[in-house]
Structure formats: C-alpha cells, structure tokens
C-alpha cells in the first residue's frame, strides 16, 4: 500500500476536529485518539488556547474583561503560533498523528463575527500548515444551547457578550453562535471540510470519522 503524502510536507499527519463548544469535539477526539493508538501509531492531541506561555495571559485578560476585538484576535494568534512551534510541528516531524481540537478556522469564524476582515485574518495565519483532514461537527444553535446549559453553562465570551449582541445571555448566545455557524458553513467548501451531523449518536460520528482517517494511514 503506497504511503500517503501529507499536505504539509512533514512525516506525520495533521487531523483537525472543528466545531463550536458543545458540538462533541472532545468526545470524538478521545475516541479517535484511542482508535489510532490501537493501530500502533503515535498520537498527540493539542487543544485550542493551551500554550504554556500565552494561555494564562488570555484567561487573566478575559477575567478582567480587558480584551477588545483586536487584542482578542492577536492573543489567540500568539497562543497558536507558540503551540505550532513548540508542540505541533515537532510532533509532525517525529511522524506522529497530530489531532487538533480547533484550528485556524475557529479564529476565522470568531474574529469575523467580532468585526475583523477575513483577508486580514488569513494573512495573520498564513504560516499555518495545511491539515490533511478537517472534520466539522455541525450542530444547530438550539441543540448547542441545550447542551451547554446542561453541562458547563453559558460563558460570557462564547455567548458574544463582549460585542454587545444582546443584554439577554440566552439571546446573545443564539445570535453569536448563529453567526459563527454561518462563517463555518462558508468555509466547508473553501477548505474541504468533512461535515458531519453532530446530532448523530457519538458512535455513528466516530464510525464516519475513522472511515476517512483510515484511508490516509498506512494500514495493511
């Protein structure tokens, strides 16, 4: 079986799971990680906003409500750049399958909704390696709202309260997440997302994901 040639030129594979909070990303990433390990491949998972140097600064600025749309965007870009250099690329060079919980597309969606120009954002992230696969878990706003309320509860930033969409927390969440979903849907064709109905049973979603991933692994 011919070895798959990665889209980014490194020995490893870069697989992205995209979607909003409440879309089921964490569940699917854990299932995919275990499945790939069972095939005897090394796996590394990196989550959004987990840089050892930047993440705490972002959290502190959020807690004190110090972020405007530009500092919000640039701090997240700095977090991504650090993780890319310190964690993601070294793992790809070592031949690992790297699974990312969100990628630059999250920044595109959130930052466009906060008023930034998409071309400015593309230039900001123009160094990002092209993923080998991007899975997008598509979940309607109404279901996202129910899931979030039933688990972590509504978050100030994930509800878009910082940009004054509505004084009502629930309405703000619906508007903000709805606008983010519109941006994600615009990217499906442009970036070749594999869009999956996120309301399906988690086992069914997992089967759909591995049916694609196994095609780029050298499994005999």
SEVEX-200382 format. One record per residue: x, y, z of N, C-alpha, C, CB in turn. Coordinates in steps of 0.1 Angstrom, whole numbers, padded with zeros to 4 digits, always signed. Each point is the difference from the previous one (the first is absolute). Glycine has a CB too. Layout:
<rs>
XYZXYZXYZXYZ...
</rs>
This chain:
<rs>
+0008-0012+0000-0008+0012+0000+0009+0012+0000-0019-0012+0012+0017+0021-0022+0008+0012-0001-0002+0009+0012-0001-0001-0025+0012+0007+0030-0001+0009+0012-0007+0013-0004+0020-0011+0010-0029+0016-0002-0007+0012-0003+0010+0012+0001-0021-0009+0009+0021+0018-0018+0008+0012+0000-0007+0011+0007+0012-0007-0021-0007+0012+0032-0007+0011+0008-0001+0013-0008+0008-0011+0021-0017+0019-0018-0003+0013-0007+0010+0011+0005-0024-0007-0002+0031+0004+0013+0008+0011+0006+0015-0003-0001-0018+0004+0016+0022-0017-0021+0014-0003-0002+0007-0007+0012+0000+0019-0016-0007-0020+0027+0007-0006+0012-0004-0015-0001-0001+0021+0014+0009-0029-0006-0002-0015+0000-0014-0004+0007+0025-0003+0000-0029+0011+0009-0012-0004+0007-0013+0005-0007+0013+0001+0021-0024-0003-0015-0013+0004-0005-0007+0010+0009-0002-0023-0012-0005+0032+0006-0006+0011+0007-0015-0001-0002+0020+0015-0002-0028-0019+0013-0014-0002-0001-0007+0010+0009+0003-0024-0005-0012+0032+0000-0007+0010+0008-0015-0004+0002+0016+0018-0009-0020-0015+0022-0014-0002+0003-0005+0014+0003+0002-0024+0009-0011+0030-0017-0006+0013+0002-0014+0000+0004+0016+0008-0017-0020+0003+0023-0014+0001+0004-0001+0009+0012-0005-0023-0009-0006+0028+0012-0002+0009+0012+0000-0008+0013-0013+0016-0015+0014-0009+0026-0002-0006+0013-0013-0007+0000+0014+0017+0012-0014-0030-0006-0013-0007+0000-0002-0009-0012-0009+0018+0014+0018-0018-0024-0002-0008-0012+0004-0014+0002+0003+0021-0013+0004-0024+0024+0004-0014+0002+0014-0003-0004-0023-0006-0004+0031+0017+0002+0014-0002-0005+0009-0009+0010-0002+0022-0011+0001-0019+0024+0008-0007+0010-0003-0015-0001+0001+0021+0015-0013-0025-0015-0004-0014-0001+0006-0007-0012-0021+0005+0012+0020+0002-0024+0005-0006-0012+0015-0001-0001-0021+0008-0011+0028+0002+0017+0014+0001+0000+0005-0012+0009+0000+0025-0003-0006-0027+0014+0005-0011+0009-0003-0014-0007-0005+0014+0020-0006-0015-0026-0003-0013-0008+0010-0002-0011-0024+0002+0006+0027+0009-0013+0009-0001-0012+0014-0003+0005-0014+0016-0013+0018-0010+0024+0014-0002+0006+0002-0015+0003+0000+0024+0009-0010-0029-0002+0001-0014+0004+0000-0010-0012-0012+0006+0022+0004-0002-0032+0000-0009-0012+0013+0000-0007-0025+0005-0002+0031+0007+0000+0013+0001-0007+0011-0007+0008-0007+0022-0010+0007-0021+0023+0009-0007+0009-0001-0015-0002+0000+0019+0016-0012-0023-0017-0003-0015-0002+0006-0005-0014-0021+0002+0014+0023+0008-0023+0006-0004-0013+0016+0001+0001-0021+0008-0012+0026-0006+0024+0014+0001+0003+0007+0013-0006+0000-0025+0000-0007+0036+0000+0005+0012-0004+0002+0010+0012-0010-0003-0023+0020+0011+0023+0002+0010+0011-0010+0011-0003+0024-0006+0003-0030+0011+0008-0010+0010-0001+0003+0012+0010-0018-0017-0008+0016+0029+0003+0001+0011+0009-0012+0009-0002+0025-0001+0000-0032+0006+0011-0011+0008+0000+0004+0014+0005-0016-0020+0003+0011+0031-0010+0003+0013+0004-0014+0008+0000+0025-0001-0008-0028+0007+0019-0012+0008+0000+0002+0015-0002-0009-0018+0016-0002+0024-0020+0000+0015-0002+0003+0007+0014-0017-0003-0019+0025+0013+0018+0004+0008+0012+0006-0008+0011-0019+0015-0006+0030-0022+0003+0007-0008+0010+0015+0003+0000-0017-0017-0002+0022+0028-0004+0014+0004+0001+0004+0002+0014-0001+0010-0023+0012-0015+0027+0005+0002+0014+0003+0014+0003+0010-0023-0001-0007+0031-0010+0004+0014+0002-0011+0010-0001+0022-0007-0008-0032+0003-0001-0010+0010-0004-0014-0002+0007+0012+0002-0021-0015-0015+0023-0014-0004+0005-0004+0008+0013+0003-0023-0011+0007+0023+0020-0004+0007+0013-0002+0015-0002+0014-0017+0012-0007+0023-0021-0001+0014-0003-0014+0003-0006+0025+0002-0004-0030-0011-0005-0013+0001-0006-0011-0002+0011+0009-0009-0022-0007-0001+0030-0010-0002+0011-0001+0012+0010+0004-0024-0002+0008+0029+0005+0000+0012+0009-0007+0012-0006+0022-0009+0010-0019+0011-0023-0006+0012-0007-0015-0002-0001+0022+0003-0013-0026-0015+0011-0015-0003-0001-0006+0003+0013+0004-0017-0018+0002+0012+0029-0005+0001+0013-0002+0015+0004+0010-0022+0007-0001+0030-0012+0000+0014+0003-0007+0009-0011+0021-0003+0014-0026-0004-0024-0007+0006-0011+0008+0011-0007-0021-0005+0012+0034+0001-0015+0009+0010-0006+0001-0002-0015+0012+0000+0021-0019-0009-0027+0002-0003-0014-0009+0007-0009+0008-0022+0007-0003+0030-0017-0009+0004-0011+0002-0009-0011+0002+0024+0007-0009-0022-0018+0000-0010-0011+0014-0003-0006-0023+0008-0006+0032+0003+0006+0013-0002-0006+0009-0007+0010-0003+0020-0013+0003-0017+0026+0009-0007+0009-0005-0014+0002+0005+0022+0012-0018-0024-0013-0005-0014+0001+0006-0008-0012-0022+0008+0011+0021-0003-0023+0005-0007-0011+0015-0002+0001-0018+0010-0014+0026+0000+0017+0015-0001+0000+0005-0009+0011+0001+0023-0009-0008-0023+0021+0005-0009+0011-0003-0015-0004-0005+0018+0017-0006-0021-0023-0002-0013-0005+0009-0004-0011-0024+0002+0007+0028+0007-0015+0009-0003-0011+0014-0003+0006-0013+0015-0016+0017-0008+0027+0012-0002+0006+0000-0014+0007+0003+0025+0004-0014-0028+0002-0001-0014+0006+0002-0010-0010-0016+0009+0017+0009-0008-0029+0001-0009-0011+0015-0001-0005-0024+0004-0006+0030+0007+0004+0014+0000-0005+0009-0007+0009-0004+0021-0011+0003-0019+0024+0008-0007+0010-0002-0015+0000+0000+0021+0014-0012-0025-0014-0003-0015+0000+0005-0006-0013-0020+0004+0014+0018+0003-0025+0005-0005-0013+0015-0003+0000-0018+0013-0011+0026-0003+0016+0014-0001+0001+0005-0010+0010+0001+0023-0008-0007-0023+0020+0005-0008+0011-0006-0014+0001+0002+0021+0012-0014-0023-0018-0007-0013+0002-0003-0007-0013-0009+0009+0021+0001-0001-0030-0006-0006-0012+0010-0005-0010-0020+0014+0004+0029-0004-0008+0010-0004-0011+0010-0010+0005-0003+0023-0009+0008-0022+0021+0009-0011+0005-0006-0014-0001+0011+0017+0015-0024-0017-0011-0007-0013-0001-0002-0005-0014-0012+0006+0021+0009+0003-0030-0001-0003-0014+0013-0005-0006-0019+0017-0002+0030-0010+0006+0013-0004-0005+0004-0014+0005+0006+0024+0000-0011-0028+0012+0003-0013+0006-0009-0011-0005+0007+0012+0020-0016-0008-0029-0009-0010-0007-0013-0003+0008+0021-0009-0010-0025+0017+0020-0012-0003+0007-0012+0004-0008+0012+0004+0021-0023-0010-0017-0013+0005-0005-0004+0011+0010-0007-0022-0011+0005+0034+0007-0003+0011+0009-0015+0003-0002+0024+0010-0001-0031-0011+0012-0014+0004+0000-0002+0013+0007-0007-0024+0000+0001+0034-0007-0002+0013+0005-0015+0003+0003+0020+0007-0012-0022-0003+0025-0013+0004+0004-0001+0015-0004-0002-0017+0019-0004+0020-0030-0001+0013-0007+0013+0004-0007-0017+0007+0018+0016+0001-0028+0011+0004-0008-0002+0015-0003+0005-0024-0010+0002+0029+0000-0002+0014-0004-0014+0004-0004+0024-0001-0007-0032-0009+0003-0013+0002-0005-0009+0006+0012+0002-0018-0018+0001+0013+0030-0007+0006+0012+0003+0015+0001+0002-0022+0012+0011+0026-0014+0003+0014+0000-0007+0008-0011+0022-0006+0010-0022+0000-0022-0007+0006-0011-0015+0003+0004+0016-0011-0017-0023+0001+0022-0014+0001+0003-0002+0011+0011-0004-0024-0007+0011+0022+0018-0002+0009+0011+0004+0014-0003+0003-0019+0016+0008+0021-0022+0005+0014-0003-0007+0007-0010+0022-0008+0007-0028+0001-0017-0008+0007-0010-0013+0005+0007+0009-0015-0019-0015+0006+0027-0012+0004+0007+0003+0013+0009-0008-0024+0000+0020+0025+0005+0004+0011+0009+0005+0012-0009+0006-0016+0018-0008+0015-0031+0002+0012-0009+0013+0000-0008-0013+0011+0017+0021-0021-0016+0013+0000-0008-0002-0004-0014+0013-0004+0021-0005+0009-0030+0000-0004-0014+0006-0014-0002+0001+0025-0007-0007-0033-0001+0005-0014-0001+0013+0000-0007-0023-0008-0002+0026+0017-0007+0013+0000-0006+0011+0004+0009-0011+0006-0021+0008+0003+0031+0010+0003+0010+0003-0012+0009-0009+0024+0000-0001-0032+0003+0001-0012+0008+0008-0010-0008-0021+0005+0012+0019-0007-0025+0007-0010-0008+0015+0004+0000-0020-0005-0014+0023+0018+0013+0014+0004+0000+0006-0002+0014-0005+0017-0017-0003-0016+0028+0005-0002+0013+0004-0014+0002-0014+0018+0008+0007-0027-0014+0003-0015+0002+0006-0006-0013-0019-0001+0017+0025+0008-0025+0004-0005-0013+0012-0010+0001-0007+0021-0010+0013-0023+0021+0011-0009+0003-0006-0014+0004+0015+0019+0006-0028-0020-0003-0005-0012+0006+0000-0012-0011-0015+0014+0015+0020-0025-0011+0001-0012-0009-0014-0004-0004+0021-0008+0011-0023+0003-0023-0013-0005-0005-0003-0013+0006+0003+0012-0021-0014-0014+0028-0003-0013+0006-0003-0010-0011-0010+0012+0020+0012-0025-0016-0003-0011-0009-0015-0003-0001+0023-0010+0005-0030+0013+0006-0014-0002+0001-0006+0010+0010+0002-0024-0007-0013+0029+0004-0008+0009+0009-0014-0005+0002+0015+0020-0006-0018-0025+0018-0014-0004+0002-0007+0011+0007+0007-0024+0002-0019+0027-0007-0008+0011+0006-0013-0007+0006+0009+0018-0016-0011-0017+0029-0012-0005+0006-0011+0011+0000+0014-0016+0015-0024+0014-0023-0010+0010-0002-0012-0002+0009+0008+0002-0024-0010+0007+0033-0011-0001+0010-0008+0013+0000+0013-0016+0014-0027+0016-0015-0008+0012+0000+0001+0007+0013-0015-0011-0016+0013+0024+0016+0002+0009+0011-0010-0005+0012+0006+0019-0015-0018-0023+0012-0009-0004+0010+0005-0012+0008-0019+0009-0014+0025-0018+0007+0006-0012+0007+0012+0004+0008-0009-0015-0018+0017+0023+0012+0012+0005+0007-0004+0007+0013+0012+0003-0022-0022+0005+0022-0004+0007+0012-0005-0010+0011-0007+0019-0014+0000-0029+0010-0004-0010+0010+0011-0008+0006-0021-0002-0013+0031-0001+0004+0012-0008+0005+0008+0009+0009+0000-0013-0021+0002+0025+0018+0009+0009+0008-0007+0002+0014+0009+0011-0021-0022-0008+0020-0007+0003+0013+0001-0013+0009-0016+0017-0012+0015-0028+0006+0000-0013+0007+0014-0004+0005-0020-0007-0013+0030+0014+0009+0014-0005+0004+0007+0012+0006+0001-0017-0019+0006+0025+0011+0009+0010+0006-0007+0013+0003+0018-0009-0013-0030+0011+0007-0007+0013+0002+0005+0010-0010-0003-0005+0024-0005+0016-0026+0004+0010-0010+0012+0008+0005-0024+0001-0007+0033+0001-0003+0012+0008+0002-0001+0014-0006+0014-0022+0000-0009+0032+0007+0000+0013-0004+0005+0002-0015+0003+0007+0024+0009-0013-0026+0006+0002-0014-0006-0009-0010+0021+0006+0011-0024-0018-0008-0007-0009-0009-0014+0004-0003+0015-0018+0008-0020+0027-0001-0014+0006-0002+0001+0013-0008-0008-0011+0021+0020+0016-0023+0002+0012-0008-0004+0013+0008-0003-0013-0020+0003+0012+0033-0005+0011+0008+0010+0012-0001-0011-0016+0016+0023+0013-0019+0010+0011-0001-0002+0009-0012+0016-0015+0010-0024+0011-0020-0002+0008-0012-0015+0006+0000+0017-0014-0012-0024+0013+0023-0012+0007+0002-0012-0005-0009+0014+0019+0007-0015-0032-0009-0010-0005-0009-0014+0001+0007+0017-0015-0011-0017+0012+0024-0013+0001+0007+0003+0000+0015-0012-0012-0019+0004+0019+0027+0001+0000+0014-0004-0013+0006-0003+0024+0000-0005-0032-0007-0005-0013+0004+0010-0011-0003-0024+0008-0003+0029-0015+0013+0010-0010-0002-0004-0010-0010+0008+0003+0023-0020-0008-0023-0004-0011-0009-0001+0005-0014-0013-0010+0019+0007+0022-0021-0001+0006-0013+0013+0003-0006-0022+0010+0007+0031-0005+0002+0014+0003-0005+0007-0012-0005+0001+0019+0016-0003-0030-0009+0006-0013-0004-0005-0004-0013+0003-0007+0024-0016+0007-0026-0007-0004-0012+0005+0009-0012-0020-0008+0013+0021+0021-0011+0005+0008-0011+0014-0002-0004-0016+0017+0008+0025-0017+0003+0014-0002-0002+0003-0014-0006+0004+0015+0019-0009-0025-0014+0003-0013-0005-0006-0002-0014+0001-0009+0024-0013+0015-0026-0005-0001-0013+0008+0007-0011-0022+0000+0011+0028+0011-0007+0009+0007-0010+0013-0008-0002-0009+0022+0008+0014-0029+0003+0012-0008-0001-0003-0012-0010+0008+0007+0024-0020-0013-0022-0003-0011-0009-0001+0004-0014-0013-0010+0019+0008+0022-0022-0001+0005-0013+0014+0001-0006-0020+0013+0005+0030-0009+0003+0014+0001-0005+0006-0014-0002+0003+0022+0012-0006-0031-0003+0005-0014-0003-0006-0005-0012+0002-0004+0024-0014+0006-0027-0007-0006-0012+0006+0006-0013-0021-0003+0013+0026+0016-0012+0006+0006-0012+0014-0007-0002-0011+0022+0005+0017-0028+0005+0013-0006-0001+0000-0014-0005+0008+0015+0017-0020-0022-0016+0000-0014-0003+0005-0003-0014-0020-0002+0015+0015+0009-0025+0005-0003-0013+0014+0006-0003-0024+0000-0007+0027+0012+0012+0013+0006-0003+0011-0008+0006-0011+0022+0001+0010-0028+0011+0011-0007+0006-0003-0016+0000+0004+0020+0014-0014-0024-0021-0002-0015-0001-0003-0007+0013+0015+0001-0019-0023+0006+0027-0004-0006+0013-0008-0013-0003+0000+0023+0011+0002-0033-0003-0009-0011+0000-0011+0002+0011+0019-0016-0008-0030+0021+0003-0011+0004+0009-0008-0012+0005-0001+0022-0012-0001-0023+0025-0007-0011+0006-0011+0005+0009+0021-0014-0001-0033+0008+0000-0011+0004+0008+0003-0003+0015-0016-0005-0019+0019+0015+0027+0004-0001+0013-0011-0004+0010+0016+0016-0005-0029-0018-0001-0011-0005+0009-0001-0015-0001-0012+0022-0004+0020-0028-0004-0001-0015-0001+0006-0006+0013+0002+0001-0025-0005-0014+0027+0006-0007+0011+0015+0001+0000-0020-0016+0000+0027+0018+0011+0015+0001+0000+0007-0012-0007-0002+0013+0021-0004-0025-0020+0006-0012-0006-0001+0001-0015-0006-0013+0020-0005+0019-0025-0002+0001-0015+0010+0011-0005-0024-0007+0002+0026+0018+0006+0009+0010-0004+0014-0006-0001-0014+0018+0010+0018-0025+0000+0013-0007+0001+0003-0008-0012-0001+0000+0025-0009-0008-0029+0001-0009-0012+0002+0008-0012-0015-0017+0011+0008+0028-0013+0002+0008-0012+0014+0006+0000-0024+0006+0000+0029-0001+0012+0014+0005+0000+0010-0010-0003-0008+0016+0017+0008-0028-0011+0010-0009-0003+0000-0006-0014+0000-0006+0024-0012+0007-0030-0001-0005-0014+0008+0009-0009-0023-0009+0004+0025+0021-0001+0008+0009-0007+0015-0001+0004-0020+0016-0003+0022-0016+0016+0014+0000+0005+0008-0012-0004-0008+0014+0019+0001-0026-0019+0007-0012-0004+0006+0000-0014-0015-0012+0016+0009+0021-0024+0005+0001-0014+0013+0007-0002-0024+0000-0006+0028+0008+0017+0013+0006-0001+0010-0005+0009-0012+0020-0006+0008-0031+0013+0010-0007+0009+0005-0012-0008-0011+0007+0021+0023-0011-0019+0006-0011-0007-0003-0013+0007+0019+0014-0009-0032-0018+0008-0005-0012+0006-0001-0011-0010-0013+0014+0017+0019-0025-0014+0000-0012-0010-0010-0010+0006+0024+0004-0008
</rs>
